[in-house]
Amino acid sequence: MRPERKDICADVVIIGGGTAGCMAAITIKELEPTAQVVIMEKAHIDRSGCLAAGMNAINAYLNPGETPESFTRYVRYDAMGLIREDLVLSAARRLNDVVRKVEGLGLPIQKNADGTYTPRGRWNIKINGENLKPLLARAVQECGAQVLNRVVATNYLIDQEGRAAGVMGFGVRDGCFYVVKAKAVICATGGAAGVYHPHNPVDGHHKTWYSPFNTGAGYAMGIRASAEMTSFEMRFIALRTKDIICPTGTLALGFKAPQVNSLAQRYMTTNFSHQGGEGAPTCLRLYGYLKETKEGRGPCYMDTRHLTPERVRELKESYLDMYPGIVLYWAANGIDPGKEPIEISGTEPYIMGGHCQAGYWIDRKRQTTIEGLYACGDVAGGYPFKFVSGCWAEGAIAGESALEYVKEEKGGLSSNTIADEGLGSQISNEKERVFMALFRQAQGESGVRPWEMEERIQKIMDDYAGGIGSYYEVSEERLVTAKEKLDRLRTQVDYLVADDFHELMKAHEVIDRLAVARILVEHLRYRRETRWSGFQSRTDYPERDDLHWLKFVNTKMNREGKIEVIERPYEQLVSGERYFPW
């Protein structure tokens, strides 16, 4: 078996054609129409990424009376006092502009009688966004960017000076080995699902809140290239409707449904009044549910019984723009949200830089610690509360910065003349690594199937690294056990086998998840406090400790696989308020 090799040259290659990746491509082509931009997308750009099913709101927007500074203060409050304020502030200054830009592409935004956007809470506006991803994909195609659909990215090309020089991968449909050489690289692959067992098992295991096809590839490529990573310990565990995993923000913000326990008590108001009550930080809304459940007052619900039949219809219409499954579920089971509350639960933990802040350590231009490599969206760290518009803003910043780098540091736009010097052995080694699981199978070797290794990773993480069975809690002893078992599992990667290109993709997904899991455990171990109760709860260090831990925990893995932990200071840019308003 000798897979065909396809070489492509570009000024900028973007890995991932989701929310942030599309905006990065559109921005570059608008600024410099002659720039050669290539997007490498694992699925198909029309319906890929977290926006595949659409959205019913923009959750990060500066409504009248708000400023970039007030937004940054709120994000700091929601993230329990620790964020990269420079990243949040720089994106906040662009939020409204990128929303108007996408409206110009055809996004329907709901408006009041006076023509202003209809708000949904302090930072939200209502949209009809079922077709949001196809709108972005069409804009990418019209601007002239080249899209490589169904091509899986596997590793970066790094030149002799340690700079990003492109990306390698393989086609799931054609089986070709792709080498995209570029003067700048933008990673926009999203975060990681599937590191823990999905809350819905067996044939429902893809019924998750976060895209199940975001498997941490961008993280893993950066980890293997010795990029610095940050804040993996701030996991995101979504509080969602039980089984169907629909967002509860629609219920809480759009329809004023409070969280209640089985006794119909509004427990957030009772237990967290000093921390904002029902406006408490996101992690505490999960923690409140966990507390009620552990103490025997579950199940818990979003109480929708105050809704009139007209409002129930509006609720269903709202969900049809992003999560039609729950409307079908209600219809199939005879559920009337106006007569019975909607049960809620926590999901499995996700590693992501959009709702939380796990990802690459980047500068204000979104450049990582590897020169020429930029990160945006869920794969970029330090800036939580991004949501859709924050990813657009960050994609625009990364696109502008990458283009500036190409022009000022890499000799301008001349992608057809990129040299291959010093990359030959790197390319040949990666090609062998990429297809090895297929070679083993073709040679009749017995081995480990991707699903078997995936199950093992998830069991280790659930049992020892804060899965749903332990109410997401961790301790030193359990994390040490997780580390030992994951290190042992690494030795089994050399035995992975695959029958076809789809299973080969699954093999690389599980390799990437294993890399993410190892880094995550190191982060969870190192932070000896509980800063984000619910998301990151340590039974052996149950208190928050600003004196010693108001700082970032970063990691960097060397070529031999040893993980170094690095502390980075917190810097406050937006002053005038305490970390918390109470």
Secondary structure by P-SEA (a helix, b strand, c coil): cbbbbbbbbccbbbccccaaaaaaaaaaaaaccccbbbbbbccccccccccccccccccccccccccaaaaaaaaaaaaccccaaaaaaaaaacaaaaaaaaaaabbbbbbccccccccccccbbbccccaaaaaaaaaaaaacccccccccccbbbbccccccccbbbbbcccbbbbbbbccbbbbcbbbbcccccccccccccccccccccccaaaaaaaaaaccccccccbbbbbbccccccccccccccccbbbbbcccccccccccccccccccccaaaaaaaaaaaaaacccccccccccccaaaaaaaaaaaaaccaaaaaaaaaaccccccbbbbbbbcccccccccccccccccccccccccccccccccccccccccaaaaaaaaaaaaaaaaaaaacccccccccccccccaaaaaaaaaaaaaaaaaaaaabbbbbcaaaaaaaaaaaaaaccccccccccccaaaaaaaaaaaaaacccccccccccaaaaaaaaaaaaaaaaaaaaaaaaaacccccccccbbbccccccccccccbbbbbbbccccbbbbbbbbbbbcccccccccc
